[in-house]
């Protein structure tokens, strides 16, 4: 994530001068990362960030580790579908490529 952030379009969720979460989009549709501060999990911030990205992009893609069931269920709830199962080249972990289309 640190490698791609300088080239990413970043959407920030800020409230009361505090950044509570952000999402980074690269290559015109790929979600490089979605982060919400631990103390603000389950407050709808990730959903709001995704909703904003869906307004700006007709297609969104991402990769998520298969063992991260919470993230997989979150993205499925927001209309993402699993497109492919593969092994991550760097970590050798199984991951899913997911996609959302307008």
N, CA, C and O atoms as a MOPAC input file, in Angstrom:
PM7 MOZYME 1SCF
protein

 N      0.82100 1    -1.18900 1     0.00000 1
 C      0.00000 1     0.00000 1     0.00000 1
 C      0.86700 1     1.25500 1     0.00000 1
 O      0.56000 1     2.21600 1    -0.70600 1
 N      1.94300 1     1.26000 1     0.78000 1
 C      2.80900 1     2.44100 1     0.85100 1
 C      3.40200 1     2.78000 1    -0.51200 1
 O      3.64600 1     3.94800 1    -0.81400 1
 N      3.63500 1     1.75500 1    -1.33700 1
 C      4.22900 1     1.97100 1    -2.66600 1
 C      3.27800 1     2.69500 1    -3.59700 1
 O      3.71500 1     3.51100 1    -4.40900 1
 N      1.98200 1     2.41400 1    -3.49800 1
 C      1.02100 1     2.95800 1    -4.46300 1
 C      0.32300 1     4.23400 1    -3.98800 1
 O     -0.25100 1     4.95600 1    -4.80300 1
 N      0.36300 1     4.52000 1    -2.70100 1
 C     -0.34300 1     5.69900 1    -2.19200 1
 C      0.02700 1     7.00500 1    -2.89800 1
 O     -0.86300 1     7.80900 1    -3.17600 1
 N      1.28900 1     7.24300 1    -3.19400 1
 C      1.60300 1     8.50900 1    -3.86700 1
 C      0.90400 1     8.67800 1    -5.22100 1
 O      0.67900 1     9.80600 1    -5.65800 1
 N      0.56100 1     7.57700 1    -5.88400 1
 C     -0.09800 1     7.63800 1    -7.18600 1
 C     -1.61300 1     7.45400 1    -7.09900 1
 O     -2.29900 1     7.48900 1    -8.12000 1
 N     -2.13000 1     7.26300 1    -5.91000 1
 C     -3.55000 1     6.95500 1    -5.74400 1
 C     -4.39600 1     8.21600 1    -5.61900 1
 O     -3.92300 1     9.27500 1    -5.20600 1
 N     -5.66600 1     8.06400 1    -5.99200 1
 C     -6.67300 1     9.06900 1    -5.66700 1
 C     -7.19700 1     8.68600 1    -4.29000 1
 O     -7.69900 1     7.57900 1    -4.09500 1
 N     -7.08000 1     9.59200 1    -3.34900 1
 C     -7.43000 1     9.29100 1    -1.95800 1
 C     -8.70800 1    10.02900 1    -1.57600 1
 O     -8.83300 1    11.23500 1    -1.79000 1
 N     -9.65300 1     9.28300 1    -1.00800 1
 C    -10.86100 1     9.86100 1    -0.43100 1
 C    -10.71800 1     9.72600 1     1.08400 1
 O    -10.44400 1     8.64300 1     1.60100 1
 N    -10.90800 1    10.83200 1     1.77600 1
 C    -10.70500 1    10.86200 1     3.22400 1
 C    -12.03300 1    11.14000 1     3.92100 1
 O    -12.79300 1    12.01700 1     3.51100 1
 N    -12.29700 1    10.38100 1     4.97400 1
 C    -13.45200 1    10.66300 1     5.82300 1
 C    -12.92100 1    11.38500 1     7.06200 1
 O    -12.15900 1    10.83000 1     7.85300 1
 N    -13.34600 1    12.63100 1     7.20000 1
 C    -12.87200 1    13.45500 1     8.30200 1
 C    -14.06800 1    14.02600 1     9.04400 1
 O    -15.06400 1    14.42800 1     8.44200 1
 N    -13.94900 1    14.05300 1    10.35500 1
 C    -15.02100 1    14.58600 1    11.19200 1
 C    -14.37800 1    15.27600 1    12.38700 1
 O    -13.51000 1    14.70600 1    13.04800 1
 N    -14.80300 1    16.49400 1    12.65900 1
 C    -14.24800 1    17.26800 1    13.77400 1
 C    -12.71600 1    17.36200 1    13.70500 1
 O    -12.02000 1    17.18000 1    14.70400 1
 N    -12.21700 1    17.64900 1    12.50400 1
 C    -10.77600 1    17.77900 1    12.25100 1
 C     -9.98600 1    16.51000 1    12.56200 1
 O     -8.78800 1    16.58200 1    12.83600 1
 N    -10.63500 1    15.36000 1    12.52400 1
 C     -9.96800 1    14.07700 1    12.75200 1
 C    -10.22800 1    13.16000 1    11.56100 1
 O    -11.37400 1    12.94600 1    11.16700 1
 N     -9.15600 1    12.62700 1    10.99900 1
 C     -9.29600 1    11.66100 1     9.91300 1
 C     -9.67200 1    10.32400 1    10.53900 1
 O     -8.94100 1     9.78200 1    11.36800 1
 N    -10.83300 1     9.80000 1    10.12500 1
 C    -11.32500 1     8.54400 1    10.69100 1
 C    -11.17200 1     7.37900 1     9.73100 1
 O    -11.24000 1     6.21900 1    10.13800 1
 N    -10.96400 1     7.68800 1     8.44900 1
 C    -10.78100 1     6.62700 1     7.47000 1
 C    -10.41800 1     7.19900 1     6.12100 1
 O    -10.57100 1     8.39400 1     5.86900 1
 N     -9.92800 1     6.31600 1     5.24800 1
 C     -9.63700 1     6.72700 1     3.87600 1
 C     -9.64000 1     5.51400 1     2.96100 1
 O     -9.51200 1     4.37200 1     3.40400 1
 N     -9.78900 1     5.79200 1     1.67600 1
 C     -9.75100 1     4.76300 1     0.64500 1
 C     -8.87500 1     5.28300 1    -0.48100 1
 O     -8.94000 1     6.46000 1    -0.83400 1
 N     -8.05700 1     4.40700 1    -1.04200 1
 C     -7.16600 1     4.77900 1    -2.13900 1
 C     -7.51500 1     4.00500 1    -3.39600 1
 O     -7.64200 1     2.78100 1    -3.37100 1
 N     -7.67100 1     4.73700 1    -4.50900 1
 C     -7.99800 1     4.13700 1    -5.80300 1
 C     -6.82100 1     4.35800 1    -6.74800 1
 O     -6.32600 1     5.47700 1    -6.88200 1
 N     -6.37500 1     3.28100 1    -7.40400 1
 C     -5.31500 1     3.39300 1    -8.40700 1
 C     -5.81100 1     2.79400 1    -9.71900 1
 O     -6.80600 1     2.07000 1    -9.75500 1
 N     -5.10900 1     3.10500 1   -10.77000 1
 C     -5.39500 1     2.55000 1   -12.09700 1
 C     -6.86400 1     2.69800 1   -12.49300 1
 O     -7.42900 1     1.81400 1   -13.13700 1
 N     -7.47000 1     3.80000 1   -12.11300 1
 C     -8.82200 1     4.19500 1   -12.51000 1
 C     -9.96300 1     3.34300 1   -11.95500 1
 O    -11.12500 1     3.66600 1   -12.20300 1
 N     -9.67800 1     2.26400 1   -11.21100 1
 C    -10.79200 1     1.48300 1   -10.66300 1
 C    -10.39400 1     0.51500 1    -9.55600 1
 O    -11.26200 1    -0.15100 1    -8.99300 1
 N     -9.11600 1     0.41700 1    -9.23000 1
 C     -8.65800 1    -0.58600 1    -8.26900 1
 C     -8.54900 1     0.01400 1    -6.86500 1
 O     -7.86200 1     1.01400 1    -6.65600 1
 N     -9.23200 1    -0.60900 1    -5.91600 1
 C     -9.15500 1    -0.17800 1    -4.52100 1
 C     -7.87600 1    -0.76400 1    -3.92700 1
 O     -7.79100 1    -1.95800 1    -3.64000 1
 N     -6.89700 1     0.10200 1    -3.75200 1
 C     -5.61100 1    -0.33700 1    -3.20600 1
 C     -5.69100 1    -0.54000 1    -1.70100 1
 O     -4.90300 1    -1.29300 1    -1.12900 1
 N     -6.63600 1     0.12600 1    -1.06500 1
 C     -6.80400 1    -0.03600 1     0.37100 1
 C     -7.95900 1     0.78900 1     0.89500 1
 O     -8.22500 1     1.89400 1     0.42200 1
 N     -8.63100 1     0.23800 1     1.86700 1
 C     -9.71100 1     0.92200 1     2.58400 1
 C     -9.39800 1     0.75600 1     4.06900 1
 O     -9.33700 1    -0.36000 1     4.58600 1
 N     -9.20200 1     1.87800 1     4.73600 1
 C     -8.81100 1     1.84000 1     6.13800 1
 C     -9.71900 1     2.72400 1     6.97400 1
 O    -10.00600 1     3.86500 1     6.61000 1
 N    -10.16700 1     2.18300 1     8.09700 1
 C    -10.94500 1     2.94100 1     9.07400 1
 C    -10.26800 1     2.72400 1    10.42800 1
 O     -9.95300 1     1.59500 1    10.80300 1
 N    -10.05300 1     3.80600 1    11.14300 1
 C     -9.43800 1     3.73200 1    12.46100 1
 C    -10.20300 1     2.73500 1    13.33300 1
 O    -11.43400 1     2.72100 1    13.33700 1
 N     -9.46900 1     1.90700 1    14.06700 1
 C    -10.08800 1     0.85600 1    14.88600 1
 C    -11.20600 1     1.37000 1    15.78000 1
 O    -12.22700 1     0.70200 1    15.94300 1
 N    -11.02200 1     2.53400 1    16.35300 1
 C    -12.04100 1     3.02300 1    17.28200 1
 C    -13.31600 1     3.48200 1    16.59000 1
 O    -14.30500 1     3.79600 1    17.25300 1
 N    -13.30000 1     3.52400 1    15.25000 1
 C    -14.49000 1     3.93500 1    14.51300 1
 C    -15.06400 1     2.82700 1    13.62600 1
 O    -15.91200 1     3.08600 1    12.77200 1
 N    -14.60000 1     1.59700 1    13.83400 1
 C    -15.17800 1     0.46900 1    13.08900 1
 C    -16.66500 1     0.35300 1    13.40500 1
 O    -17.11000 1     0.71400 1    14.49400 1
 N    -17.42000 1    -0.14900 1    12.44600 1
 C    -18.86400 1    -0.39300 1    12.58500 1
 C    -19.67200 1     0.89600 1    12.78800 1
 O    -20.74200 1     0.87100 1    13.39600 1
 N    -19.15900 1     2.01100 1    12.28200 1
 C    -19.88900 1     3.27800 1    12.33700 1
 C    -20.33000 1     3.74600 1    10.95800 1
 O    -20.81700 1     4.86700 1    10.81300 1
 N    -20.16500 1     2.89700 1     9.93600 1
 C    -20.61400 1     3.25100 1     8.59300 1
 C    -19.62100 1     4.05500 1     7.77200 1
 O    -19.93500 1     4.47200 1     6.65700 1
 N    -18.44200 1     4.27500 1     8.29800 1
 C    -17.44800 1     5.09000 1     7.59100 1
 C    -16.96300 1     4.39300 1     6.32700 1
 O    -16.87300 1     5.02500 1     5.27500 1
 N    -16.64800 1     3.10300 1     6.41000 1
 C    -16.22500 1     2.35900 1     5.22800 1
 C    -17.30300 1     2.35200 1     4.16200 1
 O    -17.00800 1     2.47500 1     2.97400 1
 N    -18.54200 1     2.21000 1     4.57700 1
 C    -19.67300 1     2.23000 1     3.64100 1
 C    -19.79400 1     3.58600 1     2.95200 1
 O    -20.05400 1     3.65200 1     1.75100 1
 N    -19.60900 1     4.65500 1     3.70000 1
 C    -19.68900 1     5.99800 1     3.11800 1
 C    -18.56200 1     6.23300 1     2.11400 1
 O    -18.77800 1     6.83200 1     1.06100 1
 N    -17.36800 1     5.76200 1     2.44100 1
 C    -16.24500 1     5.90500 1     1.51300 1
 C    -16.50300 1     5.12600 1     0.22300 1
 O    -16.24300 1     5.62100 1    -0.87400 1
 N    -17.01600 1     3.89900 1     0.36500 1
 C    -17.33500 1     3.09700 1    -0.82200 1
 C    -18.43000 1     3.74900 1    -1.66000 1
 O    -18.35000 1     3.76800 1    -2.88800 1
 N    -19.44300 1     4.27900 1    -0.99800 1
 C    -20.55100 1     4.93400 1    -1.70800 1
 C    -20.03500 1     6.09400 1    -2.55000 1
 O    -20.45900 1     6.27000 1    -3.69200 1
 N    -19.12400 1     6.88400 1    -1.99300 1
 C    -18.54900 1     8.00500 1    -2.73500 1
 C    -17.77700 1     7.50400 1    -3.95300 1
 O    -17.89400 1     8.07500 1    -5.03700 1
 N    -16.99700 1     6.45300 1    -3.78500 1
 C    -16.23100 1     5.90800 1    -4.91000 1
 C    -17.15700 1     5.36400 1    -5.99900 1
 O    -16.87200 1     5.50100 1    -7.18800 1
 N    -18.25500 1     4.75200 1    -5.58900 1
 C    -19.22200 1     4.22300 1    -6.56300 1
 C    -19.85500 1     5.34300 1    -7.38200 1
 O    -20.25200 1     5.12000 1    -8.52600 1
 N    -19.95400 1     6.53600 1    -6.81700 1
 C    -20.47800 1     7.68300 1    -7.56500 1
 C    -19.48700 1     8.14900 1    -8.63100 1
 O    -19.88700 1     8.68000 1    -9.66700 1
 N    -18.20800 1     7.95100 1    -8.37600 1
 C    -17.16300 1     8.46000 1    -9.26400 1
 C    -16.59300 1     7.43200 1   -10.23800 1
 O    -15.94800 1     7.80200 1   -11.21900 1
 N    -16.82400 1     6.15000 1    -9.97800 1
 C    -16.26100 1     5.08000 1   -10.81100 1
 C    -17.35000 1     4.07900 1   -11.17900 1
 O    -18.07800 1     3.62200 1   -10.29800 1
 N    -17.48300 1     3.72100 1   -12.47400 1
 C    -18.50200 1     2.74700 1   -12.87600 1
 C    -18.11000 1     1.29600 1   -12.55700 1
 O    -18.96400 1     0.41000 1   -12.53400 1
 N    -16.82900 1     1.06500 1   -12.31500 1
 C    -16.32200 1    -0.26700 1   -11.96900 1
 C    -15.30200 1    -0.09000 1   -10.85300 1
 O    -14.47500 1     0.82100 1   -10.89600 1
 N    -15.36600 1    -0.96400 1    -9.85600 1
 C    -14.36600 1    -0.99500 1    -8.79500 1
 C    -13.88600 1    -2.43000 1    -8.62300 1
 O    -14.67900 1    -3.37100 1    -8.65100 1
 N    -12.58500 1    -2.58400 1    -8.44700 1
 C    -11.98200 1    -3.91100 1    -8.26500 1
 C    -11.10200 1    -3.88300 1    -7.02600 1
 O    -10.66000 1    -2.82200 1    -6.58500 1
 N    -10.85300 1    -5.06400 1    -6.47000 1
 C     -9.95900 1    -5.18600 1    -5.32100 1
 C     -9.55600 1    -6.63600 1    -5.15300 1
 O    -10.16400 1    -7.53700 1    -5.73200 1
 N     -8.53700 1    -6.84700 1    -4.36400 1
 C     -8.12200 1    -8.18400 1    -3.95900 1
 C     -8.18500 1    -8.23800 1    -2.44600 1
 O     -7.81400 1    -7.28600 1    -1.76100 1
 N     -8.66300 1    -9.36900 1    -1.93000 1
 C     -8.79200 1    -9.53300 1    -0.48000 1
 C     -8.40000 1   -10.96800 1    -0.12500 1
 O     -8.72500 1   -11.90600 1    -0.85300 1
 N     -7.70000 1   -11.12800 1     0.99900 1
 C     -7.31300 1   -12.47100 1     1.43400 1
 C     -8.54100 1   -13.30800 1     1.74600 1
 O     -9.48500 1   -12.82900 1     2.37400 1
 N     -8.52700 1   -14.55000 1     1.31000 1
 C     -9.66200 1   -15.45500 1     1.51100 1
 C     -9.98200 1   -15.63600 1     2.99400 1
 O    -11.13700 1   -15.85200 1     3.36200 1
 N     -8.96100 1   -15.54800 1     3.83900 1
 C     -9.19800 1   -15.74600 1     5.27700 1
 C     -9.81200 1   -14.51200 1     5.95100 1
 O    -10.21600 1   -14.58700 1     7.11100 1
 N     -9.88900 1   -13.38700 1     5.24600 1
 C    -10.45400 1   -12.16300 1     5.80500 1
 C    -11.96100 1   -12.12700 1     5.54200 1
 O    -12.44900 1   -11.33600 1     4.73600 1
 N    -12.67300 1   -12.99500 1     6.23500 1
 C    -14.11400 1   -13.14600 1     6.01000 1
 C    -14.89500 1   -11.86800 1     6.29900 1
 O    -15.88400 1   -11.58100 1     5.62500 1
 N    -14.46300 1   -11.10400 1     7.28800 1
 C    -15.15500 1    -9.85000 1     7.61100 1
 C    -15.11100 1    -8.90200 1     6.40800 1
 O    -16.12700 1    -8.30000 1     6.06000 1
 N    -13.95400 1    -8.76700 1     5.77800 1
 C    -13.82600 1    -7.89200 1     4.60900 1
 C    -14.61700 1    -8.44500 1     3.42200 1
 O    -15.28500 1    -7.68900 1     2.71600 1
 N    -14.54600 1    -9.73600 1     3.20500 1
 C    -15.28200 1   -10.34500 1     2.08700 1
 C    -16.77500 1   -10.08700 1     2.25100 1
 O    -17.44700 1    -9.69100 1     1.29900 1
 N    -17.29100 1   -10.31000 1     3.44500 1
 C    -18.71800 1   -10.08100 1     3.69100 1
 C    -19.08500 1    -8.60700 1     3.55300 1
 O    -20.16500 1    -8.28400 1     3.05900 1
 N    -18.20400 1    -7.71400 1     3.98100 1
 C    -18.43100 1    -6.27600 1     3.83400 1
 C    -18.57400 1    -5.91600 1     2.35300 1
 O    -19.51600 1    -5.22600 1     1.96300 1
 N    -17.64300 1    -6.38400 1     1.54200 1
 C    -17.69600 1    -6.05300 1     0.11300 1
 C    -18.89200 1    -6.71100 1    -0.57500 1
 O    -19.51600 1    -6.10100 1    -1.44300 1
 N    -19.21500 1    -7.94300 1    -0.19600 1
 C    -20.40400 1    -8.59300 1    -0.77100 1
 C    -21.66400 1    -7.80100 1    -0.44000 1
 O    -22.54900 1    -7.64600 1    -1.28100 1
 N    -21.73800 1    -7.30300 1     0.78700 1
 C    -22.88000 1    -6.49000 1     1.22100 1
 C    -23.02800 1    -5.24600 1     0.34000 1
 O    -24.12800 1    -4.72500 1     0.15900 1
 N    -21.91400 1    -4.78900 1    -0.19700 1
 C    -21.91400 1    -3.59600 1    -1.04400 1
 C    -21.91700 1    -3.92600 1    -2.53900 1
 O    -21.58500 1    -3.08100 1    -3.37000 1
 N    -22.29600 1    -5.16100 1    -2.86900 1
 C    -22.51800 1    -5.51500 1    -4.26200 1
 C    -21.31800 1    -6.06100 1    -5.01100 1
 O    -21.40100 1    -6.28900 1    -6.21800 1
 N    -20.21700 1    -6.27300 1    -4.33500 1
 C    -19.04700 1    -6.86100 1    -4.99300 1
 C    -19.25000 1    -8.36200 1    -5.16000 1
 O    -19.87800 1    -9.01600 1    -4.32700 1
 N    -18.71600 1    -8.88400 1    -6.23400 1
 C    -18.78800 1   -10.32800 1    -6.51500 1
 C    -17.36500 1   -10.86500 1    -6.63400 1
 O    -16.46300 1   -10.17100 1    -7.10300 1
 N    -17.17800 1   -12.10900 1    -6.20400 1
 C    -15.88100 1   -12.75800 1    -6.37700 1
 C    -15.73700 1   -13.13800 1    -7.83700 1
 O    -16.57900 1   -13.82800 1    -8.41100 1
 N    -14.64500 1   -12.66600 1    -8.42100 1
 C    -14.38800 1   -12.90100 1    -9.83800 1
 C    -13.36900 1   -14.01400 1   -10.04700 1
 O    -13.43800 1   -14.76000 1   -11.02400 1
 N    -12.41500 1   -14.11600 1    -9.11000 1
 C    -11.32700 1   -15.08100 1    -9.27200 1
 C    -10.71100 1   -15.42300 1    -7.92400 1
 O    -10.64300 1   -14.58200 1    -7.02800 1
 N    -10.26500 1   -16.66600 1    -7.79200 1
 C     -9.50300 1   -17.11000 1    -6.62700 1
 C     -8.07400 1   -17.34200 1    -7.10900 1
 O     -7.85900 1   -17.98900 1    -8.13400 1
 N     -7.09200 1   -16.81200 1    -6.36700 1
 C     -5.70600 1   -16.94000 1    -6.81300 1
 C     -4.76000 1   -16.90800 1    -5.62000 1
 O     -5.16800 1   -16.64200 1    -4.48900 1
 N     -3.50000 1   -17.18200 1    -5.89100 1
 C     -2.47200 1   -17.10500 1    -4.86100 1
 C     -1.72500 1   -15.79200 1    -5.02300 1
 O     -1.30600 1   -15.43900 1    -6.12600 1
 N     -1.55700 1   -15.06100 1    -3.90700 1
 C     -0.80500 1   -13.81700 1    -3.93200 1
 C      0.67000 1   -14.14600 1    -4.15200 1
 O      1.24200 1   -14.96500 1    -3.43300 1
 N      1.27900 1   -13.50600 1    -5.14200 1
 C      2.66900 1   -13.79300 1    -5.50000 1
 C      3.64900 1   -13.50500 1    -4.36700 1
 O      4.62100 1   -14.23800 1    -4.18700 1
 N      3.40200 1   -12.45200 1    -3.60900 1
 C      4.33700 1   -12.06100 1    -2.54900 1
 C      4.15200 1   -12.85600 1    -1.26100 1
 O      5.12600 1   -13.30500 1    -0.65700 1
 N      2.90000 1   -13.02900 1    -0.84100 1
 C      2.63600 1   -13.65600 1     0.45900 1
 C      2.32800 1   -15.14400 1     0.36600 1
 O      2.37300 1   -15.86100 1     1.36600 1
 N      2.01200 1   -15.60500 1    -0.85100 1
 C      1.60900 1   -17.00800 1    -1.09900 1
 C      0.27600 1   -17.34700 1    -0.43400 1
 O     -0.08400 1   -18.52000 1    -0.33000 1
 N     -0.45100 1   -16.33500 1     0.01200 1
 C     -1.78300 1   -16.52100 1     0.60500 1
 C     -2.82200 1   -16.59700 1    -0.50800 1
 O     -2.64800 1   -16.00100 1    -1.57100 1
 N     -3.90700 1   -17.33500 1    -0.25700 1
 C     -5.02000 1   -17.37900 1    -1.19700 1
 C     -5.81800 1   -16.08600 1    -1.05100 1
 O     -6.10400 1   -15.64100 1     0.06000 1
 N     -6.17000 1   -15.49400 1    -2.18500 1
 C     -6.97600 1   -14.27800 1    -2.15600 1
 C     -8.01700 1   -14.32700 1    -3.25400 1
 O     -7.92000 1   -15.10300 1    -4.20500 1
 N     -9.01600 1   -13.47700 1    -3.09300 1
 C    -10.07900 1   -13.34700 1    -4.08500 1
 C     -9.95800 1   -11.98700 1    -4.76400 1
 O     -9.70200 1   -10.96900 1    -4.12100 1
 N    -10.14900 1   -12.00000 1    -6.07300 1
 C    -10.32600 1   -10.74900 1    -6.81400 1
 C    -11.82400 1   -10.51200 1    -6.84900 1
 O    -12.60100 1   -11.38000 1    -7.24500 1
 N    -12.21400 1    -9.31400 1    -6.42600 1
 C    -13.64000 1    -8.97300 1    -6.37700 1
 C    -13.90300 1    -7.76900 1    -7.27100 1
 O    -13.01800 1    -6.94600 1    -7.50800 1
 N    -15.14300 1    -7.68100 1    -7.76500 1
 C    -15.50600 1    -6.59700 1    -8.66900 1
 C    -16.91700 1    -6.10800 1    -8.37700 1
 O    -17.80200 1    -6.88000 1    -8.00700 1
 N    -17.09800 1    -4.81300 1    -8.55200 1
 C    -18.41500 1    -4.17900 1    -8.50000 1
 C    -18.58000 1    -3.39800 1    -9.78400 1
 O    -17.66600 1    -2.69400 1   -10.21400 1
 N    -19.75600 1    -3.52200 1   -10.40300 1
 C    -20.06200 1    -2.76800 1   -11.62300 1
 C    -21.36500 1    -2.02000 1   -11.43500 1
 O    -22.30800 1    -2.53100 1   -10.83000 1
 N    -21.41000 1    -0.79100 1   -11.96400 1
 C    -22.60200 1     0.04000 1   -11.92700 1
 C    -23.75900 1    -0.64700 1   -12.61000 1
 O    -24.85500 1    -0.09100 1   -12.67700 1

